[in-house]
Amino acid sequence: MLLVAPWSIVWERNLFVETLPAWASVARLHGVRGMVSGVGLVTLAIGFWELAAVVSASLRRRRGAGSEQPAPPGGGVDRALAEEGGSWPRKP
């Protein structure tokens, strides 16, 4: 949403822009729109990175699951991430 919203009509017509003229002049600046889109792009990239890490941990857990007990419901991903170190950002 943050990636596209600054360039859409939603950005031009919202409560802040319509009630605060000072905010409206700042919100219309291309630099501000670009910064908000940049935050959206970074958020999207981190989301895909985290999704890939969770899927990778899940696949590794499944490959080595022959000798382990099954993970408890809802705790499998957390356990798999904790086994890898569980910190963010992940170290290569």
Secondary structure, 3 states (H helix, E strand, C coil): CCCCHHHCHHHHCCHHHHHCHHHHHHHCCHHHHHHHHHHHHHHHHHHHHHHHHHHHHHHHHHHCCCCCCCCCCCCHHHHHHHHCCCCCCCCC
